[in-house]
Amino acid sequence: MIQQLALQSLGTGVGVFIGVLIGLGMRKRKGKTDGLLAGSVFVTASAAAGLAMIVMMAMKYFTS
């Protein structure tokens, strides 16, 4: 059941990861590194994608 929810929420996670990666990558080039986890764009984007997947999985679980 958790695997099915994860697969259904994968698109959200990938979309958020790519969006945050692009946005924070541009921001870091300008020298603004405030709010990055461990000073890394990749780690921050991964954390945001994971959180987005968890939220989407919870939404799908409670609405179905």
DSSP file (Angstrom, degrees, kcal/mol; ACC not computed):
  #  RESIDUE AA STRUCTURE BP1 BP2  ACC     N-H-->O    O-->H-N    N-H-->O    O-->H-N    TCO  KAPPA ALPHA  PHI   PSI    X-CA   Y-CA   Z-CA
    1    1 A M     >        0   0    0      0, 0.0     4,-2.2     0, 0.0     5,-0.2   0.000 360.0 360.0 360.0 -43.2    0.0    0.0    0.0
    2    2 A I  H  >  +     0   0    0      1,-0.2     4,-2.5     2,-0.2     5,-0.2   0.883 360.0  53.3 -66.6 -36.4    2.8    2.4    0.8
    3    3 A Q  H  > S+     0   0    0      2,-0.2     4,-2.5     1,-0.2    -1,-0.2   0.907 108.2  49.8 -63.9 -40.6    4.6    1.5   -2.4
    4    4 A Q  H  > S+     0   0    0      2,-0.2     4,-2.1     1,-0.2    -2,-0.2   0.918 111.6  47.9 -64.5 -43.2    1.4    2.2   -4.4
    5    5 A L  H  X S+     0   0    0     -4,-2.2     4,-1.5     2,-0.2    -2,-0.2   0.895 111.4  51.4 -63.7 -39.3    1.1    5.6   -2.7
    6    6 A A  H  X S+     0   0    0     -4,-2.5     4,-0.6     1,-0.2    -2,-0.2   0.914 110.2  48.3 -64.5 -42.4    4.7    6.4   -3.3
    7    7 A L  H >< S+     0   0    0     -4,-2.5     3,-0.6     1,-0.2     4,-0.4   0.880 111.2  50.4 -65.3 -37.2    4.4    5.5   -7.0
    8    8 A Q  H 3< S+     0   0    0     -4,-2.1     3,-0.3     1,-0.2    -1,-0.2   0.785 115.1  43.9 -70.0 -26.4    1.3    7.7   -7.3
    9    9 A S  H 3X S+     0   0    0     -4,-1.5     4,-1.8     1,-0.2     3,-0.4   0.408  85.5  96.5 -98.0   0.2    3.1   10.6   -5.7
   10   10 A L  H <X S+     0   0    0     -3,-0.6     4,-2.6    -4,-0.6     5,-0.2   0.861  78.1  57.4 -61.7 -38.6    6.4   10.2   -7.6
   11   11 A G  H  > S+     0   0    0     -4,-0.4     4,-2.3    -3,-0.3    -1,-0.2   0.885 106.1  50.0 -61.0 -39.5    5.5   12.9  -10.2
   12   12 A T  H  > S+     0   0    0     -3,-0.4     4,-2.5    -4,-0.2     5,-0.2   0.929 111.4  48.7 -64.6 -44.9    5.0   15.5   -7.5
   13   13 A G  H  X S+     0   0    0     -4,-1.8     4,-2.4     1,-0.2    -2,-0.2   0.915 113.1  46.5 -62.1 -44.1    8.4   14.6   -5.9
   14   14 A V  H  X S+     0   0    0     -4,-2.6     4,-2.5     2,-0.2     5,-0.2   0.909 112.8  50.1 -65.9 -42.1   10.2   14.8   -9.2
   15   15 A G  H  X S+     0   0    0     -4,-2.3     4,-2.4    -5,-0.2    -2,-0.2   0.920 112.8  45.5 -63.2 -44.6    8.6   18.1  -10.2
   16   16 A V  H  X S+     0   0    0     -4,-2.5     4,-2.9     2,-0.2     5,-0.3   0.907 111.9  53.1 -65.6 -41.2    9.4   19.7   -6.9
   17   17 A F  H  X S+     0   0    0     -4,-2.4     4,-2.5    -5,-0.2    -2,-0.2   0.944 112.5  43.3 -59.0 -49.1   13.0   18.4   -7.0
   18   18 A I  H  X S+     0   0    0     -4,-2.5     4,-2.3     2,-0.2     5,-0.2   0.913 115.5  48.9 -65.0 -42.5   13.6   19.8  -10.5
   19   19 A G  H  X S+     0   0    0     -4,-2.4     4,-2.6    -5,-0.2    -2,-0.2   0.927 114.9  43.1 -63.4 -45.9   11.9   23.1   -9.7
   20   20 A V  H  X S+     0   0    0     -4,-2.9     4,-3.0     2,-0.2     5,-0.4   0.888 112.1  54.9 -67.9 -38.3   13.8   23.7   -6.4
   21   21 A L  H  X S+     0   0    0     -4,-2.5     4,-1.6    -5,-0.3    -2,-0.2   0.924 113.3  41.2 -60.3 -45.1   17.0   22.6   -8.0
   22   22 A I  H  X S+     0   0    0     -4,-2.3     4,-2.1    -5,-0.2     5,-0.2   0.944 118.0  46.7 -67.6 -48.0   16.7   25.1  -10.8
   23   23 A G  H  X S+     0   0    0     -4,-2.6     4,-1.9    -5,-0.2    -2,-0.2   0.932 117.6  40.1 -63.3 -48.0   15.4   27.9   -8.5
   24   24 A L  H  X S+     0   0    0     -4,-3.0     4,-2.7     2,-0.2    -1,-0.2   0.815 111.2  58.9 -73.4 -28.6   18.0   27.5   -5.8
   25   25 A G  H  X S+     0   0    0     -4,-1.6     4,-1.5    -5,-0.4    -1,-0.2   0.918 109.0  44.3 -63.2 -42.5   20.8   26.9   -8.3
   26   26 A M  H  X S+     0   0    0     -4,-2.1     4,-1.0     1,-0.2    -2,-0.2   0.888 113.9  50.9 -66.9 -39.0   20.1   30.3   -9.8
   27   27 A R  H  <>S+     0   0    0     -4,-1.9     5,-1.7     1,-0.2     3,-0.4   0.889 108.0  51.7 -66.9 -39.0   19.9   31.8   -6.4
   28   28 A K  H ><5S+     0   0    0     -4,-2.7     3,-1.5     1,-0.2    -1,-0.2   0.847 102.3  60.1 -68.1 -33.0   23.2   30.3   -5.3
   29   29 A R  H 3<5S+     0   0    0     -4,-1.5    -1,-0.2     1,-0.3    -2,-0.2   0.826 101.1  55.2 -62.4 -30.3   25.0   31.7   -8.4
   30   30 A K  T 3<5S-     0   0    0     -4,-1.0    -1,-0.3    -3,-0.4    -2,-0.2   0.510 124.0-106.6 -80.8  -3.8   24.0   35.1   -7.2
   31   31 A G  T < 5S+     0   0    0     -3,-1.5     2,-1.0    -4,-0.2    -3,-0.2   0.514  79.0 130.4  95.2   4.9   25.7   34.5   -3.9
   32   32 A K      < +     0   0    0     -5,-1.7    -1,-0.2     1,-0.1    -2,-0.1  -0.794  16.1 157.5 -96.4 100.0   22.6   34.1   -1.7
   33   33 A T    >   +     0   0    0     -2,-1.0     3,-1.3    -3,-0.1    -1,-0.1   0.205  24.3 133.6-107.7  14.7   23.1   30.8    0.2
   34   34 A D  T 3  S+     0   0    0      1,-0.2     3,-0.1     5,-0.0    -2,-0.0  -0.422  71.2  17.9 -64.5 137.2   20.7   31.6    3.1
   35   35 A G  T 3  S+     0   0    0      1,-0.3     2,-0.3    -2,-0.1    -1,-0.2   0.473  85.9 137.1  84.5   2.7   18.3   28.7    3.9
   36   36 A L    X   -     0   0    0     -3,-1.3     3,-0.9     1,-0.0     2,-0.5  -0.654  57.6-120.2 -82.7 137.4   20.3   25.9    2.2
   37   37 A L  G >  S-     0   0    0      3,-0.5     3,-2.2    -2,-0.3     7,-0.3  -0.664  94.0 -12.2 -76.4 124.7   20.6   22.7    4.1
   38   38 A A  G 3  S-     0   0    0     -2,-0.5    -1,-0.3     1,-0.3     3,-0.1   0.715 119.5 -74.3  56.6  23.0   24.3   21.9    4.7
   39   39 A G  G <  S+     0   0    0     -3,-0.9     2,-0.4     1,-0.2    -1,-0.3   0.688 105.0 124.1  69.0  17.7   25.1   24.7    2.2
   40   40 A S    <>  -     0   0    0     -3,-2.2     4,-1.7     1,-0.1    -3,-0.5  -0.935  53.7-160.1-121.2 131.3   24.0   22.4   -0.7
   41   41 A V  H  > S+     0   0    0     -2,-0.4     4,-2.6     2,-0.2     5,-0.2   0.894  97.5  53.7 -68.5 -40.7   21.4   23.0   -3.3
   42   42 A F  H  > S+     0   0    0      2,-0.2     4,-2.3     1,-0.2    -1,-0.2   0.908 109.3  46.8 -63.2 -44.1   21.1   19.2   -4.0
   43   43 A V  H  > S+     0   0    0     -6,-0.2     4,-2.3     2,-0.2    -1,-0.2   0.914 113.8  48.4 -65.1 -42.5   20.4   18.3   -0.3
   44   44 A T  H  X S+     0   0    0     -4,-1.7     4,-2.3    -7,-0.3    -2,-0.2   0.907 112.1  48.4 -64.7 -42.3   17.8   21.1    0.0
   45   45 A A  H  X S+     0   0    0     -4,-2.6     4,-2.3     2,-0.2    -1,-0.2   0.883 111.3  50.9 -65.8 -38.3   16.1   20.0   -3.2
   46   46 A S  H  X S+     0   0    0     -4,-2.3     4,-2.5    -5,-0.2    -2,-0.2   0.912 110.6  48.5 -64.6 -42.4   16.0   16.4   -2.1
   47   47 A A  H  X S+     0   0    0     -4,-2.3     4,-2.3     2,-0.2    -2,-0.2   0.907 111.9  49.0 -64.6 -41.8   14.5   17.3    1.3
   48   48 A A  H  X S+     0   0    0     -4,-2.3     4,-2.3     2,-0.2    -1,-0.2   0.900 112.1  48.8 -64.8 -40.5   11.9   19.5   -0.4
   49   49 A A  H  X S+     0   0    0     -4,-2.3     4,-2.3     2,-0.2    -2,-0.2   0.904 111.1  50.1 -66.1 -41.7   11.0   16.7   -2.8
   50   50 A G  H  X S+     0   0    0     -4,-2.5     4,-2.2     2,-0.2    -2,-0.2   0.914 111.8  47.6 -62.5 -43.4   10.8   14.1    0.0
   51   51 A L  H  X S+     0   0    0     -4,-2.3     4,-2.4     2,-0.2    -2,-0.2   0.899 110.9  51.5 -64.8 -40.6    8.5   16.4    2.0
   52   52 A A  H  X S+     0   0    0     -4,-2.3     4,-2.4     1,-0.2    -2,-0.2   0.896 110.1  49.6 -63.7 -39.7    6.3   17.0   -1.0
   53   53 A M  H  X S+     0   0    0     -4,-2.3     4,-2.7     2,-0.2    -2,-0.2   0.913 110.3  50.2 -65.1 -42.0    6.0   13.3   -1.6
   54   54 A I  H  X S+     0   0    0     -4,-2.2     4,-2.3     2,-0.2    -2,-0.2   0.918 111.9  47.6 -62.9 -43.3    5.0   12.6    2.0
   55   55 A V  H  X S+     0   0    0     -4,-2.4     4,-2.4     2,-0.2    -1,-0.2   0.922 113.5  47.6 -63.5 -44.0    2.4   15.3    1.9
   56   56 A M  H  X S+     0   0    0     -4,-2.4     4,-2.5     2,-0.2    -2,-0.2   0.887 110.7  51.7 -66.2 -38.5    1.0   14.0   -1.4
   57   57 A M  H  X S+     0   0    0     -4,-2.7     4,-2.3     2,-0.2    -1,-0.2   0.915 110.8  48.4 -63.3 -42.1    1.0   10.5   -0.1
   58   58 A A  H  X S+     0   0    0     -4,-2.3     4,-2.5     2,-0.2     5,-0.2   0.910 111.1  50.4 -64.1 -41.6   -1.0   11.6    3.0
   59   59 A M  H  X S+     0   0    0     -4,-2.4     4,-1.6     1,-0.2    -2,-0.2   0.932 112.9  45.8 -61.9 -45.1   -3.5   13.5    0.9
   60   60 A K  H  X S+     0   0    0     -4,-2.5     4,-0.9     1,-0.2    -1,-0.2   0.879 113.2  50.6 -66.0 -37.3   -4.0   10.5   -1.3
   61   61 A Y  H  < S+     0   0    0     -4,-2.3     3,-0.3     1,-0.2    -2,-0.2   0.923 114.8  41.3 -66.7 -44.9   -4.4    8.2    1.7
   62   62 A F  H  < S+     0   0    0     -4,-2.5    -1,-0.2     1,-0.2    -2,-0.2   0.697 115.4  49.7 -81.0 -18.3   -6.9   10.3    3.5
   63   63 A T  H  <        0   0    0     -4,-1.6    -1,-0.2    -5,-0.2    -2,-0.2   0.569 360.0 360.0 -95.8  -8.9   -9.0   11.2    0.5
   64   64 A S     <        0   0    0     -4,-0.9    -2,-0.2    -3,-0.3    -1,-0.1   0.441 360.0 360.0-110.1 360.0   -9.4    7.7   -0.9
